Amino acid sequence: MPQPLTLYLAAPRGFCAGVDRAIKIVEMALEKWGAPVFVRHEIVHNKYVVDGLRAKGAVFVEELDDCPDDRPVIFSAHGVPKAVPAEAARRQMIYVDATCPLVSKVHIEAARHHDNGLQMVMIGHAGHPETLGTMGQLPEGEVLLVETVEDVATLTPRDPARLAFITQTTLSVDDTAGIVEALKARFPAIVGPHKEDICYATTNRQEAVKAMAPKIDALLVIGAPNSSNSKRLVEVGARGGAPYAMLVQRAADIDWRAIEGVSAVGITAGASAPETLVDEVIGAFADRYDITVEMVETAVENVEFKVPRVLREPVA
């Protein structure tokens, strides 16, 4: 007789509106212009999604230099430095920007503060495509990056009284609050965003994990190792009291020995992980245990973003 096990399923989980839109953009571009369509950087951080689009004719490259002039190119949901679309325009390429509108909001905010003569402080992860894209909206030296509270102490702005801060959209809400507090303590005149930069989807997924963490013996986050929001969910779960928290890309990655003897497991998925992979993980548990599935719902999402007009117009 299989051992009974309760699976707590986080809601919301998985795809957010920005990811959904970015994937649609690639699919619609393939329909409109045929294969190949080039995509600069992984459209979203998920191998399953990227492999699926590759099979349909998308070609993923790291730089614009890797794209021919005569094929369309799409910029990933994470956003790109200003120099990238400028170069695509110079080369007279067809390009479609799949940057998440909530990331674009941060870009606009940074430009507005810059126009007002403020130097920017960005809270984000060095080397992450979103951070590179946001910092690349302004001239060199105009955006100072901080990753931790400790980094705030070593900041050397041009004028401490003329600063504003922005954040990557996929950070830990709690960690970011600590960094913002340190920034405000050191630079009392610093200007914050009009509305929180961390996106609704990141916040909602973290809240669902916090609600679930005290009930479970183990947390599995379905997501990619290069997905910032997925890695934050693992940290939030561990900090919220889950004795074991692990990131898995697919059911095949589950370490069954590590969760032997557990009676309650929480499952969530990062914003770029499709529901198919959640179903696959639930199926793997159903093969081994007598499962009961319970939903832990902390918010209902009904956000939808339109795809760019160029994809909704017929081919000229």
C-alpha positions as CSV (number, residue, x, y, z in Angstrom):
1,M,0.0,0.0,0.0
2,P,1.6,3.4,-1.1
3,Q,2.4,5.8,1.8
4,P,-0.1,8.7,2.0
5,L,1.3,12.1,1.1
6,T,-0.3,15.6,1.0
7,L,0.8,17.8,-1.9
8,Y,0.3,21.5,-1.3
9,L,0.0,23.3,-4.6
10,A,0.9,27.0,-4.6
11,A,-1.4,29.4,-6.4
12,P,-0.4,31.6,-8.1
13,R,2.5,29.6,-9.7
14,G,4.1,29.3,-13.1
15,F,3.7,31.5,-16.1
16,C,3.2,35.2,-15.5
17,A,1.7,37.6,-18.1
18,G,5.1,38.8,-19.3
19,V,6.4,35.3,-19.9
20,D,3.1,34.3,-21.6
21,R,3.4,37.4,-23.9
22,A,7.1,36.7,-24.8
23,I,6.4,33.1,-25.8
24,K,3.4,34.2,-27.9
25,I,5.6,36.8,-29.6
26,V,8.1,34.1,-30.8
27,E,5.2,31.8,-31.9
28,M,3.5,34.6,-33.8
29,A,6.7,35.8,-35.4
30,L,7.3,32.2,-36.7
31,E,3.8,32.2,-38.1
32,K,4.2,35.6,-39.7
33,W,7.7,35.4,-41.1
34,G,8.4,31.6,-41.1
35,A,11.5,30.0,-39.8
36,P,14.1,30.8,-38.8
37,V,13.4,33.6,-36.4
38,F,16.3,34.7,-34.3
39,V,16.0,35.3,-30.5
40,R,18.7,37.3,-28.6
41,H,19.2,35.4,-25.4
42,E,16.7,32.7,-24.0
43,I,13.3,34.2,-24.5
44,V,12.5,33.2,-20.9
45,H,14.7,31.2,-18.5
46,N,13.3,27.7,-19.0
47,K,14.9,24.9,-21.0
48,Y,11.6,23.1,-21.8
49,V,10.1,26.3,-23.3
50,V,13.3,27.2,-25.2
51,D,13.6,23.6,-26.6
52,G,10.0,23.7,-27.7
53,L,10.4,27.0,-29.6
54,R,13.7,25.8,-31.1
55,A,11.8,22.8,-32.5
56,K,9.4,25.2,-34.2
57,G,12.2,27.1,-35.9
58,A,13.5,29.7,-33.3
59,V,17.3,30.2,-33.2
60,F,18.6,31.3,-29.9
61,V,21.8,33.5,-29.9
62,E,23.6,35.5,-27.3
63,E,24.4,38.6,-29.3
64,L,23.0,40.6,-32.3
65,D,26.3,39.9,-34.1
66,D,25.2,36.3,-34.3
67,C,22.0,37.2,-36.4
68,P,21.8,37.8,-40.1
69,D,20.4,41.1,-41.3
70,D,17.7,39.5,-43.4
71,R,15.8,37.5,-40.7
72,P,13.7,38.9,-37.9
73,V,15.2,39.0,-34.4
74,I,13.3,39.1,-31.0
75,F,14.7,40.6,-27.8
76,S,14.0,38.5,-24.7
77,A,11.5,39.2,-21.9
78,H,14.4,40.3,-19.7
79,G,15.0,43.5,-21.7
80,V,18.1,44.7,-23.6
81,P,20.5,47.7,-23.3
82,K,19.4,50.7,-25.5
83,A,22.4,50.0,-27.8
84,V,20.8,46.7,-29.1
85,P,17.7,48.0,-30.8
86,A,19.7,51.0,-32.0
87,E,22.2,48.6,-33.7
88,A,19.3,46.5,-35.2
89,A,17.8,49.7,-36.6
90,R,21.1,50.7,-38.1
91,R,21.4,47.3,-39.8
92,Q,17.8,47.7,-41.0
93,M,16.7,44.5,-39.4
94,I,13.1,43.5,-38.5
95,Y,13.1,43.3,-34.7
96,V,10.4,42.7,-32.1
97,D,10.9,43.7,-28.5
98,A,9.5,41.0,-26.1
99,T,10.7,42.9,-23.0
100,C,8.1,42.4,-20.2
101,P,6.1,45.7,-19.9
102,L,6.9,45.7,-16.1
103,V,10.6,45.7,-17.0
104,S,10.0,48.4,-19.5
105,K,8.3,50.4,-16.7
106,V,11.6,50.3,-14.8
107,H,13.5,51.4,-17.9
108,I,11.2,54.4,-18.3
109,E,11.6,55.3,-14.6
110,A,15.4,55.2,-14.9
111,A,15.3,57.5,-17.9
112,R,13.0,59.9,-16.2
113,H,15.2,60.2,-13.1
114,H,18.3,60.6,-15.3
115,D,16.5,63.4,-17.2
116,N,16.0,65.1,-13.8
117,G,19.7,64.9,-13.1
118,L,19.6,62.0,-10.6
119,Q,22.2,59.2,-10.6
120,M,20.6,55.7,-10.3
121,V,21.2,53.0,-7.8
122,M,20.0,49.6,-9.1
123,I,19.2,46.7,-6.7
124,G,19.8,43.6,-8.7
125,H,22.1,40.6,-9.5
126,A,25.3,41.4,-11.4
127,G,25.3,39.7,-14.9
128,H,21.6,38.9,-14.9
129,P,20.2,39.8,-18.4
130,E,17.5,42.1,-16.8
131,T,20.1,44.0,-14.8
132,L,22.3,44.4,-17.9
133,G,19.3,45.6,-19.9
134,T,18.2,48.1,-17.3
135,M,21.7,49.5,-16.6
136,G,22.2,49.7,-20.4
137,Q,19.3,52.2,-20.7
138,L,21.6,55.0,-19.3
139,P,25.2,56.1,-20.1
140,E,28.1,54.4,-18.5
141,G,28.5,55.3,-14.8
142,E,24.9,56.6,-14.4
143,V,23.7,53.4,-12.7
144,L,25.4,52.0,-9.6
145,L,24.6,48.4,-8.8
146,V,24.1,47.0,-5.3
147,E,23.3,43.3,-4.6
148,T,23.4,43.3,-0.7
149,V,23.0,45.5,2.3
150,E,26.8,45.4,2.7
151,D,27.2,46.9,-0.8
152,V,25.3,50.1,0.3
153,A,28.1,51.0,2.7
154,T,30.7,51.1,-0.1
155,L,28.6,53.1,-2.6
156,T,30.4,56.3,-3.9
157,P,27.7,58.3,-5.8
158,R,28.6,61.5,-7.6
159,D,26.3,63.5,-5.3
160,P,24.6,61.8,-2.3
161,A,21.8,64.3,-2.4
162,R,20.9,63.5,-6.1
163,L,20.0,59.8,-6.1
164,A,17.1,57.5,-7.1
165,F,16.8,53.7,-6.8
166,I,15.2,51.1,-9.0
167,T,15.2,47.3,-8.7
168,Q,15.3,44.2,-10.7
169,T,11.7,42.9,-11.0
170,T,12.4,39.3,-9.8
171,L,14.1,39.9,-6.4
172,S,13.2,38.6,-3.0
173,V,10.7,41.1,-1.5
174,D,12.1,40.7,2.0
175,D,15.8,41.0,1.0
176,T,15.1,44.0,-1.1
177,A,13.2,45.8,1.7
178,G,16.4,45.4,3.8
179,I,18.6,47.0,1.1
180,V,16.1,49.8,0.5
181,E,16.1,50.5,4.3
182,A,20.0,50.7,4.2
183,L,19.9,53.0,1.2
184,K,17.4,55.4,2.9
185,A,19.4,55.4,6.1
186,R,22.6,56.3,4.3
187,F,21.1,58.6,1.7
188,P,18.0,60.2,3.2
189,A,17.2,62.2,0.0
190,I,17.1,59.1,-2.3
191,V,14.0,58.9,-4.4
192,G,12.2,55.6,-4.7
193,P,9.9,54.2,-7.5
194,H,6.4,55.7,-7.7
195,K,5.1,52.1,-7.6
196,E,7.0,49.0,-6.4
197,D,9.5,47.7,-9.1
198,I,9.3,44.0,-8.0
199,C,6.6,42.7,-10.2
200,Y,3.2,41.4,-9.0
201,A,4.0,37.9,-10.2
202,T,7.2,37.6,-8.2
203,T,5.5,39.0,-5.1
204,N,2.4,36.7,-5.4
205,R,4.5,33.6,-5.9
206,Q,6.6,34.4,-2.9
207,E,3.5,35.1,-0.7
208,A,2.0,31.7,-1.7
209,V,5.3,29.9,-0.7
210,K,5.3,31.8,2.6
211,A,1.8,30.7,3.4
212,M,2.6,27.1,2.5
213,A,6.1,26.8,4.2
214,P,4.9,26.1,7.8
215,K,2.6,23.2,6.6
216,I,5.3,21.2,4.7
217,D,8.3,19.0,5.2
218,A,9.8,19.7,1.8
219,L,9.3,22.4,-1.0
220,L,10.0,21.7,-4.6
221,V,10.3,24.7,-6.9
222,I,10.0,23.9,-10.6
223,G,12.2,26.3,-12.5
224,A,15.6,26.8,-14.2
225,P,18.9,27.3,-12.4
226,N,19.4,30.6,-14.2
227,S,15.9,31.8,-13.3
228,S,16.2,34.6,-10.7
229,N,12.5,34.4,-9.5
230,S,12.7,30.6,-9.2
231,K,15.8,30.7,-7.0
232,R,14.2,33.3,-4.8
233,L,11.2,31.0,-4.2
234,V,13.6,28.3,-2.9
235,E,15.2,30.9,-0.5
236,V,11.7,32.2,0.6
237,G,10.6,28.6,1.3
238,A,13.7,27.8,3.4
239,R,13.4,31.0,5.3
240,G,9.7,30.5,5.9
241,G,10.3,27.1,7.7
242,A,10.4,24.4,5.0
243,P,13.1,21.9,6.3
244,Y,14.0,21.0,2.7
245,A,13.7,23.3,-0.3
246,M,15.0,22.4,-3.7
247,L,14.9,23.7,-7.3
248,V,14.1,21.1,-9.9
249,Q,13.8,21.6,-13.7
250,R,11.7,18.5,-14.2
251,A,10.3,15.4,-12.4
252,A,13.5,13.5,-13.3
253,D,15.6,15.9,-11.1
254,I,13.7,15.1,-7.9
255,D,16.0,13.6,-5.2
256,W,13.6,11.0,-3.8
257,R,16.0,9.8,-1.1
258,A,16.2,13.4,0.3
259,I,12.4,13.5,0.9
260,E,12.0,9.9,2.1
261,G,9.6,9.7,5.1
262,V,7.9,13.1,4.4
263,S,4.2,13.5,4.7
264,A,3.6,16.9,3.2
265,V,5.3,18.4,0.2
266,G,4.8,21.9,-1.3
267,I,5.0,22.4,-5.0
268,T,5.3,25.7,-6.9
269,A,6.8,26.9,-10.2
270,G,8.8,29.9,-11.2
271,A,7.2,32.5,-13.5
272,S,8.9,30.9,-16.6
273,A,7.9,27.3,-15.9
274,P,4.9,25.9,-17.8
275,E,2.1,24.0,-16.0
276,T,3.0,20.9,-18.0
277,L,6.0,20.5,-15.8
278,V,3.9,20.9,-12.6
279,D,1.6,18.1,-13.9
280,E,4.7,16.0,-14.6
281,V,5.9,16.4,-11.0
282,I,2.5,15.7,-9.5
283,G,2.3,12.5,-11.7
284,A,5.7,11.4,-10.4
285,F,4.4,11.7,-6.8
286,A,1.2,9.9,-7.7
287,D,3.3,7.0,-9.1
288,R,5.1,6.6,-5.7
289,Y,2.5,7.8,-3.0
290,D,-1.1,7.8,-2.3
291,I,-1.5,11.6,-2.8
292,T,-4.0,14.2,-1.7
293,V,-3.7,17.5,-3.5
294,E,-4.5,20.7,-1.6
295,M,-4.4,24.2,-3.1
296,V,-2.8,27.1,-1.1
297,E,-4.2,30.2,-2.9
298,T,-3.1,33.6,-1.8
299,A,-4.0,35.7,-4.9
300,V,-5.9,35.5,-8.2
301,E,-4.1,36.8,-11.2
302,N,-5.9,38.1,-14.3
303,V,-3.2,40.3,-15.9
304,E,-2.7,40.1,-19.6
305,F,-0.3,42.0,-21.9
306,K,-0.9,42.7,-25.6
307,V,1.6,41.6,-28.1
308,P,3.3,44.4,-30.3
309,R,1.2,45.7,-33.1
310,V,3.7,44.6,-35.8
311,L,2.6,41.0,-35.0
312,R,-1.1,41.8,-35.3
313,E,-0.7,43.4,-38.7
314,P,-0.7,41.4,-41.9
315,V,2.6,40.9,-43.8
316,A,3.1,44.0,-46.0
